[in-house]
Amino acid sequence: MSQNRRDFLKSAVLAAGAAMIINDPYTSIAENIPAHMKSGSMKLSYRPYTLELKHAFSISSNTRTTTPIVLTEIEFNGISGFGEASMPPYLGESHKTVTDFLSEVDLSKYENPFDLENILDDIDNIKPGNTAAKASVDIALHDLVGKLMGQPWFNIWGYDKNKTPYTSFTIGIDKPEIIRLKTKEAEQYKILKVKLGRETDKEMIETIRSVTDKPLTTDVNQGWKEKEKALEMLHWLKERNVIVVEQPLPKEQTDDLAWLAERSPIPIIGDEGVQRLADVKKAAGVYHGIKIKLMKCTGMREAQKMLLLARSLGLKVMIGCMTETSCAISAASHLSPMCDWADLDGALLIKNDIFDGMKVTDGKVTLPARPGIGVVKI
């Protein structure tokens, strides 16, 4: 495709996307809410927590056995909404940065929890960054509002709970004997996700292929550097039933990524290269699709906007997660009926989950029917 034609198509879909995003569901979400449900005082509380992984988790750049998180709760008229911030190393957030940020959030000045747009805009403007901290408030507020409405969020958004995708289950970089063990433990899942980006990439795939022929997705986490070698690897992966690849090259190499996307036999998804709503427009022509994570984009409100805009631009969508409890995983799962792929296994990788919520049934995302995000403490 010529550069002029690509620019023309990109401009056209951007215009369509801009028009679509104007129709914001949050502006009218509380029209029929009784007045007594809108009046009161919200109280935010939070506490640090550390998730323990079942196995050491390795990607192209690091290995870890724990993930720091902060659990949030918003109480309003005797009803509580739950939220969570998860901070894997690359986000640059920590227990301290999140709790410092949350100490600046004053929800008591808002009488109406249904005023999601203004409340979450104000929180986003407290200071730049801190996306996981912001997501922890966003998720708790959505949970609260859904409970006040008596509806789960897939109903509020108008999504069909029966159209959820299968979720992948992640196999981190490891020694062949551990890879085989992890693959066998993931027997119930229909799709496996494989972390790549090191010199052992082919060994990883061949080891898994010695155990199963299930479809695979791969996540390179920016681990490859040269576009020509990346293209060779994509063709090799295609022959081994790999159906999608995430972030094969560093996010700064946009020209190389666009070159690769034009030639790749496998859809290329932007992950590190697509963080927030403003990045979605830039993704058109660089990737075939985007990966949405609540911790990257400040939560459910912006994630839903990213989803709508990506669809209007003709981009594929994967809904993903960090290492999280069932709280944040359940929040993200309400978007899954509108997504091409789901990568919502974060709670399945830990051994100290403290919530019950979204389930994986025979490999498929099964949405909780409870109101809000659908979780209860266990």
C-alpha positions in Angstrom: 0.0 0.0 0.0 1.4 3.5 -0.9 2.1 6.0 1.8 -0.5 8.4 0.4 -3.2 5.8 0.4 -2.3 4.8 3.9 -2.4 8.4 5.1 -5.8 8.9 3.5 -7.3 5.7 5.0 -5.9 6.6 8.4 -7.4 10.1 8.3 -10.8 8.7 7.3 -11.0 6.2 10.1 -9.7 8.7 12.6 -12.6 11.0 11.7 -15.0 8.2 12.2 -13.5 7.3 15.5 -13.7 10.9 16.7 -17.4 11.0 15.9 -18.1 7.8 17.7 -16.3 8.7 20.9 -18.5 11.8 21.3 -21.4 9.5 22.2 -20.2 9.0 25.7 -22.4 6.6 27.8 -21.3 8.1 31.0 -23.0 11.5 30.3 -26.4 9.9 30.7 -25.8 7.0 33.0 -27.6 8.5 36.0 -30.7 10.0 34.3 -33.1 7.6 36.0 -31.4 7.2 39.4 -33.7 8.1 42.3 -32.5 11.3 44.1 -32.0 9.6 47.4 -29.3 7.4 45.8 -27.3 10.4 44.6 -27.0 12.2 47.9 -24.4 11.2 50.5 -20.7 11.2 51.3 -18.1 8.9 49.8 -15.2 7.6 51.9 -12.0 6.1 50.3 -9.8 3.7 52.2 -6.8 1.7 51.0 -4.2 -0.7 52.1 -1.0 -2.3 50.6 -0.9 -6.0 49.8 1.5 -8.3 48.1 0.5 -11.0 45.6 2.5 -14.3 45.7 2.9 -16.1 42.4 2.5 -19.8 42.0 5.7 -19.9 39.8 8.5 -17.5 39.2 7.3 -15.3 36.3 9.9 -14.3 33.6 9.5 -12.0 30.6 12.2 -10.6 28.2 13.4 -8.1 30.8 12.9 -9.4 34.3 11.9 -12.3 36.6 9.7 -11.9 39.7 7.9 -14.0 42.3 5.6 -11.3 43.8 3.7 -8.2 42.7 2.8 -5.3 45.0 -0.8 -4.1 44.9 -2.9 -1.7 46.8 -6.5 -2.6 47.6 -9.1 0.2 47.7 -12.6 0.6 49.0 -15.2 3.4 48.5 -18.1 3.4 51.0 -21.3 5.3 50.4 -24.5 5.1 52.4 -23.5 1.6 53.8 -22.5 0.2 50.4 -18.9 -0.5 49.4 -17.2 -0.7 46.0 -13.9 -2.5 45.7 -10.8 -1.6 43.6 -7.2 -2.4 43.1 -3.9 -1.1 41.8 -1.4 -3.6 40.5 2.2 -2.4 40.1 4.5 -4.7 37.9 8.0 -3.2 37.6 7.6 -1.6 34.2 4.8 0.7 35.3 7.1 2.6 37.7 4.6 2.6 40.5 5.0 1.2 44.0 3.2 0.8 47.3 4.5 4.2 48.3 3.7 6.1 45.1 0.1 4.7 45.0 -0.6 5.4 48.7 0.9 8.9 48.3 -1.4 9.5 45.3 -4.5 8.2 47.1 -3.8 10.4 50.1 -4.5 13.3 47.7 -7.9 12.0 46.6 -10.8 13.6 48.4 -14.1 11.9 47.5 -16.0 13.6 50.4 -16.5 16.7 48.3 -18.7 14.8 45.8 -22.3 14.1 46.8 -23.2 12.1 43.7 -21.2 8.9 42.9 -22.9 8.7 39.5 -21.0 11.8 38.3 -18.3 9.5 37.1 -17.0 11.7 34.3 -16.3 14.7 36.5 -15.0 12.7 39.5 -12.6 10.6 37.4 -11.5 13.6 35.3 -10.6 15.4 38.6 -8.7 12.4 39.8 -6.8 12.1 36.5 -5.8 15.7 36.8 -4.3 15.5 40.3 -0.9 14.7 38.7 0.4 13.0 35.6 1.1 9.3 35.5 0.0 7.1 38.4 -2.3 5.1 36.1 -2.6 2.1 38.4 -3.4 4.3 41.4 -6.1 6.1 39.3 -7.4 2.7 38.2 -7.9 1.6 41.8 -10.3 4.5 42.4 -12.0 4.0 39.0 -12.7 0.3 39.6 -14.0 0.9 43.1 -16.3 3.7 41.9 -17.6 1.5 39.1 -18.2 -1.3 41.5 -20.1 1.1 43.9 -22.2 2.6 41.1 -23.1 -0.8 39.7 -24.2 -2.0 43.1 -26.3 1.2 43.6 -28.0 0.5 40.2 -28.3 -3.2 41.0 -26.7 -4.1 37.7 -23.4 -5.7 36.5 -21.4 -3.5 34.2 -21.8 -5.6 31.1 -25.6 -4.9 31.4 -25.0 -1.2 32.0 -22.8 -1.0 28.9 -25.2 -3.2 26.9 -22.8 -6.0 26.2 -23.9 -9.7 25.7 -22.4 -11.8 28.4 -22.7 -14.9 26.1 -20.2 -13.4 23.7 -17.1 -13.6 25.9 -13.9 -15.0 24.4 -11.6 -17.8 25.7 -8.8 -16.5 27.8 -5.2 -17.4 27.2 -3.1 -18.8 30.0 0.4 -17.4 30.3 3.6 -19.5 30.2 6.5 -17.4 31.3 10.1 -17.9 30.2 11.7 -20.8 32.0 13.7 -24.0 31.7 12.3 -26.7 29.4 11.3 -29.1 32.2 9.3 -26.2 33.9 7.8 -25.2 30.7 6.4 -28.7 30.1 5.1 -28.8 33.7 3.3 -25.4 33.3 1.9 -26.5 29.9 0.4 -29.7 31.5 -1.0 -27.6 34.4 -2.8 -25.5 31.8 -4.8 -28.4 30.4 -8.2 -26.7 30.8 -7.3 -23.7 28.7 -7.9 -23.6 25.0 -5.3 -21.0 24.2 -1.8 -20.6 25.7 0.2 -17.4 25.8 4.0 -17.7 25.6 6.4 -15.1 26.8 9.3 -14.6 24.3 12.1 -12.0 23.7 15.2 -13.9 24.6 17.6 -16.2 22.8 15.5 -19.2 23.9 12.4 -18.3 21.9 12.5 -21.2 19.5 13.3 -23.6 22.3 10.3 -22.3 24.3 7.9 -22.9 21.4 9.3 -26.3 20.5 9.1 -27.4 24.2 5.4 -26.4 24.3 4.8 -28.1 21.0 6.2 -31.3 22.5 3.3 -31.3 24.9 0.3 -29.7 23.1 -0.8 -28.5 19.7 -3.2 -25.8 21.1 -3.2 -22.4 19.4 -0.7 -20.0 20.9 -0.4 -16.3 21.4 3.0 -14.8 22.1 4.2 -11.7 23.9 7.7 -10.4 23.0 7.6 -7.5 25.5 9.7 -5.4 23.0 12.4 -8.1 23.1 13.2 -8.2 19.4 15.2 -5.3 17.9 15.6 -5.9 14.2 12.6 -5.8 11.9 14.0 -8.3 9.3 14.8 -10.9 11.9 11.4 -10.3 13.5 9.6 -11.0 10.2 11.6 -14.3 9.8 10.5 -15.2 13.3 6.9 -14.4 12.7 6.8 -16.7 9.6 8.4 -19.4 11.8 5.8 -18.9 14.5 2.9 -18.9 11.9 4.0 -22.4 10.9 3.6 -23.5 14.6 0.1 -22.3 15.0 0.8 -19.0 16.7 -2.2 -16.8 16.1 -1.2 -13.4 17.4 2.0 -11.6 18.7 2.2 -8.7 21.2 4.7 -5.9 20.9 7.5 -7.6 18.9 9.7 -4.5 18.7 10.4 -1.6 21.0 7.5 0.8 21.1 9.7 3.7 19.8 10.4 1.9 16.5 7.1 2.9 15.0 8.3 2.9 11.4 9.8 -0.6 11.8 6.6 -1.8 13.5 4.5 -0.4 10.6 6.8 -2.1 8.1 6.5 -5.3 10.1 2.7 -5.1 10.3 2.4 -4.7 6.5 4.3 -8.0 6.0 3.4 -10.1 9.0 1.4 -13.3 8.5 0.2 -12.9 12.1 -1.7 -10.0 13.7 0.5 -7.7 15.7 -0.9 -6.1 18.8 0.4 -3.0 20.5 0.9 -3.4 24.3 3.6 -1.2 25.7 3.1 1.0 22.7 -0.6 1.6 23.5 -1.1 2.9 27.0 -4.0 5.4 27.0 -6.8 6.7 24.8 -4.6 9.2 23.0 -2.4 6.3 21.8 -5.2 4.5 20.1 -5.3 6.9 17.1 -1.5 6.6 16.8 -1.8 2.8 16.7 -3.7 2.8 13.4 -1.2 1.9 10.6 1.4 0.7 13.1 -0.4 -2.3 14.6 -3.3 -4.5 13.6 -4.8 -4.1 17.1 -4.3 -2.9 20.6 -4.2 -4.4 24.1 -6.2 -2.7 26.8 -5.2 -3.0 30.4 -6.9 -1.2 33.2 -3.7 -0.5 35.0 -2.2 1.3 32.0 -5.2 3.4 31.1 -6.6 4.5 34.5 -9.5 2.1 34.7 -12.8 1.0 33.3 -14.0 4.4 32.0 -11.0 5.0 29.7 -10.8 1.3 28.8 -14.3 1.4 27.4 -13.5 4.6 25.4 -10.4 2.9 24.0 -12.5 -0.1 23.0 -15.0 2.0 21.1 -12.4 4.1 19.4 -10.4 1.1 18.4 -13.4 -0.6 16.9 -14.3 2.6 14.9 -10.7 2.5 13.5 -10.9 -1.1 12.4 -8.4 -2.2 15.0 -8.6 -5.6 16.7 -8.8 -5.5 20.5 -7.3 -7.7 23.2 -8.4 -7.2 26.8 -5.5 -7.9 29.2 -4.3 -7.6 32.7 -1.3 -7.5 35.1 -0.8 -9.9 37.9 -4.0 -9.0 39.8 -6.6 -10.4 42.2 -10.1 -11.4 40.9 -11.1 -7.8 41.7 -9.3 -6.0 38.8 -9.6 -9.1 36.6 -13.4 -9.1 37.0 -13.6 -5.4 36.3 -11.8 -5.9 33.0 -13.9 -9.0 32.1 -17.0 -6.8 31.6 -15.4 -5.4 28.4 -14.5 -8.9 27.1 -17.7 -9.5 25.0 -16.6 -6.8 22.7 -13.0 -8.0 22.3 -11.3 -10.4 19.9 -9.1 -11.9 22.5 -8.9 -12.1 26.2 -5.7 -12.4 28.3 -7.3 -12.4 31.8 -5.3 -15.0 33.7 -3.7 -12.7 36.2 -5.6 -14.1 39.2 -4.9 -17.7 38.1 -1.2 -17.1 38.5 -1.3 -16.2 42.2 -1.9 -18.2 45.3 -3.3 -15.6 47.7 -6.4 -14.2 45.9 -8.8 -12.6 48.3 -11.8 -12.1 46.0 -14.3 -14.3 44.3 -15.4 -13.0 40.9 -15.0 -13.8 37.2 -14.6 -17.5 36.5 -12.9 -19.4 33.7 -15.2 -22.2 32.6 -13.6 -24.7 30.2 -11.2 -22.0 29.2 -13.9 -19.4 28.5 -14.4 -16.1 30.4 -17.6 -16.3 32.4 -18.9 -13.0 33.7 -20.2 -12.7 37.3 -23.9 -11.9 37.6 -23.5 -9.9 40.8 -24.0 -6.1 40.5 -21.1 -3.8 40.0 -17.9 -5.6 38.9 -19.2 -8.8 40.5 -16.8 -9.6 43.3 -17.1 -10.5 47.0 -14.3 -10.8 49.5 -13.3 -14.4 50.6 
